[in-house]
Amino acid sequence: MQFISTRGGMRPKSFTEILLDGLAPDGGLVVPESLPALSAAQIESWRALSYPELAAQVIGLFATDIPADRLLELTREAYGPSRFPETVVPVKLLGESLGLIGLSEGPTMAFKDLAMQFLGQAVPYVLSLRGGVLNILGATSGDTGSAAEHAFRSSPGVSVFMLSPAGRMSDVQRAQMYSLTEPSIHNIAVQGVFDDCQNLVKELNADAVFKERHSLGAVNSINFGRIAAQCVYYFWSWLRVTDRLIPEERAAQWQEPRFSFAVPSGNFGNIYAGHLARRLGLPIRRLILATNENNVLEEFFRTGVYRPRSGADTLATSSPSMDISKASNLERFLWELLGPQDFLSAWQELEATGQLDLSAQQERLVKELGFAASTSTHRARLSAISAAYQEHQVLIDPHTADGWTAAQRLVEPGETVLVMETAKPAKFGQTVSEALGVEVAVSAELEELLSLPQQVEEIPNDPAVLRRIISERAL
C-alpha cells in the first residue's frame, strides 16, 4: 500500500516511510492511495485469532512493507501481558440494544494505549532500518501524552516533547505525565487550549528545514500508524459480539448490519478509524459521533457546516480530553468525501473564511456514509454515569458517558450500539463521585502516583519559545 498527502504535494510513500513523519511535507495528512476490499470470508477467517494476531492482519493491510512475521512479533510485544495483563479489549453486551467496548486496559488506563503501544514497537523497528534518532513532538488534551510517554520512555534514540494545555487536564492525567523522570521526556504546558498546542505541532512540522534538522516526528492521530492500530478493535469487537449469534443471524449481518458504534470524538481519529474499517468491508451499521459542549463535529454532521472555533470559544468541560474545536483528522475525511480536486478548493475556502458549508453533502453523510451525531452536557454526563452504574453495575468515565448518552438517544429499533470506552473512571474521580453521590475510593496505586513530585515547564503560546526548547534539548 502507498500513501499520499491530502494536499497533493507528496510522492507516494510506504508505511514505514510515513510512520516517523507525522504531517506530509506539504502540510497535509497522509491517506492511503487506495484501500483493499475485504471479503466476508476473509474477515470471518479472523474470528479465532488472538488480539495480537488480529492486529498483525489488520495493520498488515496498511504496513505492506513490514514482513508479516516481523509485524506479528511487534504486535505480540505491543499487546502482550506485560502491557495488557487481562483481556486486551473486553466486550460486554448490556442487553439487546447496548454494549460497552473496553479500550482502557493498558498502562495509562486510556484507549490511546492501544495505538501507542504499537507505535512504541514499530517506531524503534523503523529507526533500526533507517538509522538516526527521532524527536517526537506531540499535543495532548489529556490521554495521548501519557500514553506516548509511557510507550517511548525507554526507547533508544527517541525523545518526546509533549505539549498540554495548562490547567486543563485531570489530576491523574497530569500525574501520569509530569511525574516521569526520564531525561528523554519533556513536558511542556502551553498557556492556551488543546487547539493551540495542536497548532504549534503543525507549524513546526510544516517547517521542513527545522523538522529535518531536529528529526521531528509526531504520534498524535495525525500519524497514520495510530489510525491503522485503532482499526483493529473495530474488527475485534464486531467479531466478538457476532460470536454470540446463531449461524443464521451471523450470516444476516453481512446484508443487514445490526451493530453500530458510539464513539466519543474530539480530534476525529477514533471514529475515522471506524470509518476506514467499514470501508475495508466490516459491516458496521452506523457510526454515532458523540461530543461534549464543544460540539463543532456534531454541528458538522447534523448540518453539513464545519465551523471551527477559537481557543477563547473552546469550553473547559468535565470531559476535558474532548475539549477540541478543530479536529485534525476531519481533513482526511473531507478529502475522501469531496475528492482530491474539490477538497483543495474547499480547504482554501475554509482557511480564507473560517468555515466550510457542505450542507449539500449532509444527506450523503447520514444515508450513504452512515454517520449520526449527538452532543452532551455536564448534567447528561452525570446522568449517564449514574445510570450505567445503577442499571448495569459498570463504572464509566465522563467521555464514555458522552458516548453512552449518544447511544441512548439515537439507538433505533433492532440496532445494538456498542459504546467505545475511552478511559478508566479513576482518571476522572471527581466527576464520577459527583455523579454517584459518594466519594469514589482512590486505589493505593493511584494515591502513590498522585503523591509523586511533578516536573513541567509552562510556556506562552509562542512557536519561537518552543523552537528554542527543541533546539536546545533535541537528540
Sequence and secondary structure as in RCSB ss.txt:
>XXXX:A:sequence
MQFISTRGGMRPKSFTEILLDGLAPDGGLVVPESLPALSAAQIESWRALSYPELAAQVIGLFATDIPADRLLELT
REAYGPSRFPETVVPVKLLGESLGLIGLSEGPTMAFKDLAMQFLGQAVPYVLSLRGGVLNILGATSGDTGSAAEH
AFRSSPGVSVFMLSPAGRMSDVQRAQMYSLTEPSIHNIAVQGVFDDCQNLVKELNADAVFKERHSLGAVNSINFG
RIAAQCVYYFWSWLRVTDRLIPEERAAQWQEPRFSFAVPSGNFGNIYAGHLARRLGLPIRRLILATNENNVLEEF
FRTGVYRPRSGADTLATSSPSMDISKASNLERFLWELLGPQDFLSAWQELEATGQLDLSAQQERLVKELGFAAST
STHRARLSAISAAYQEHQVLIDPHTADGWTAAQRLVEPGETVLVMETAKPAKFGQTVSEALGVEVAVSAELEELL
SLPQQVEEIPNDPAVLRRIISERAL
>XXXX:A:secstr
  EEETTS S  B HHHHHTTSS TTS  EEES      HHHHHTTTT  HHHHHHHHHHHH TTS HHHHHHHH
HHHTSTTT SS SS EEE SSSEEEE    STTSBTHHHHHHHHHHHHHHHHHHH S EEEEEE SSHHHHHHHH
HHTT TTEEEEEEEETT S HHHHHHHHT   TTEEEEEESS HHHHHHHHHHHHH HHHHHHTTEE  STTSHH
HHHHHHHHHHHHHHHHHHTS HHHHHHTTTS  EEEEEE SSSHHHHHHHHHHHHT     EEEEE S  HHHHH
HHHSEE    GGG    SSGGG  SS TTHHHHHHHHH HHHHHHHHHHHHHHS EE GGGHHHHHHTS EEEEE
  HHHHHHHHHHHHHHH     HHHHHHHHHHHHH  TT EEEEE  B GGGGHHHHHHHHTS     HHHHHHH
HS    EEE S HHHHHHHHHHH  
